[in-house]
Each structure stands twice: as C-alpha cells, then as structure tokens.
Amino acid sequence: MATAKCRPRLSDTVLVIGPEHARTIGRDGWSKADIQQFLWESTKAEVDGQLVPKFQDPQNVKIVVAGSVAGRFSAWIPGWPFPDAPARLVLKTITGSDLKEDPHHVHE
C-alpha cells in the first residue's frame, strides 16, 4: 500500500493551451503562475487520509500556447512519475526560419 510520503508524483508535465482558451484565460486575468497554482491545488488526491499533490511543485506544470483557430482544443502531455528519471523537459521556441533550415523537414 502506498503512503503519502512514498507516492510518486509527476515531474514536468506540459499543458498545451489552444489560442482561444489562452485568450479567454488571459481576459479573465489569469497568469501562468495562477494557472500552475490552481492546477497544483485542485489536482490533489487523498492518500492515507492526507491530500497529496499530483505534481512536485506548481512550477512542474509547464504551460505553452500552441495551435490554430481550428477550435477550442487544449491537451496534456504527461510527465514521468519518477522524480530521478534521466530525462528532462526541454522547451524551445520554433520559428518559421527554423523549419526552413531543418534538412529533415518535409515540405508539402
């Protein structure tokens, strides 16, 4: 039986917010830090009578805005439940010029 102390928590997890959702959230005055804190607090689960957060820290929820105006779609990319995993999250802004320079990019 898992106890609250040994329960693994997700490491870096990405929330991809579509532009329409991002506009709505921004209009309501929420910052990325507000969203991270809200998700950290509202995803706690009860384990052995204690509320345990799903993520190690609010900052482990990485938030990016991506997508098009094709609809209101957002998505989670779950992280590893192993805090000492050898993998780490790397985020990089990709511009149109990055795609043109990539020899492996397939042009349609």
N, C-alpha and C positions, 0 to 999 in steps of 0.2 A: 504494500500500500504506500503510495507516495504521500509525503508530508509537504507542508507548505515550504519548508526550508530546502528540500531537495528537488522540488518540482522544476523541471527545465522551463525556461521562458524563451520566447523567440528573440533572436538577436535582431539585427537590422531588417526591417520589413518596409516595403515600399507601397505607398498608397498613390496610385496614379489617378489624378483627378482630371476629368474632361474639362475643356474650357468653359462650357456652360455652367457646370457645377462650380467651378472656380469663381466665375463672375457672381453667382448667387451667394456663395460663402463670403466673398470679399465685400459685396454690398451689405451683408449683414454685420460687417465689422470684424470678422474673424481673421486672425493672423495664423501663420503656420504653427507658431508656438501654441496658440489657443487650440488649434485642431489636435496637435500632438498631445496636449494635456488632457483634453476631453476624451480622446480615444484611450489614453493610458488609464484614466479613471473609470471609464464606462465599460471596459473590457475585462475587469477583474472577475475572477471566479472564486467561488467558495471551495476551499480545500481544508479539510480537517477543522472546520469551524472558523477559518480565517479567510479574509478576502486577499487574494494573491493576484498581482498584476500579470497580464499576459506578456507584456514586454518588460525588459530590464529597466528601462528608463523611457520617459516620453520622447527623448531625442532619438531613440531607436526606431521610431516611426518616421521614415523619410518620406517627404511629400514632393511630388513633381506634378506639374500641369502638362498634359500631353494630349494629343488627339486633334480632332477636327470638329466641325459643327454638324457632324452627321447625326448627332443625337446626344442625349444625356447619358453617357457611359463613363463609369469610373471603375477601377479594378484594384485588387490587392495582389501584390507579389509577395508571398510569404517568405520569411527568413528561416534560417536554420534554428532548430530548438536547442542547439549545442553552443553555449557561450564561448567555448575554447576551440571552435571549429577552425580549421586552417584557411577558410575562405573569408573574404571581407568584401563589403559593398564598395563599388567604385562608381561614382556618378560623373558623367562628362557631358557638357553641352555639345550637341552636334548641330552644325550649321550646314547650309546648302553647299558651301565650298568644301566641307569635309567629305561629303558624298561624292563630289566630282573628283577629288584626289584619291579616293579609295579604288585601287585597281580591281578589287573583288566585287564592287558594287555592280549589280545588273541593271542596266539602263533599259527602260521599256520604250 
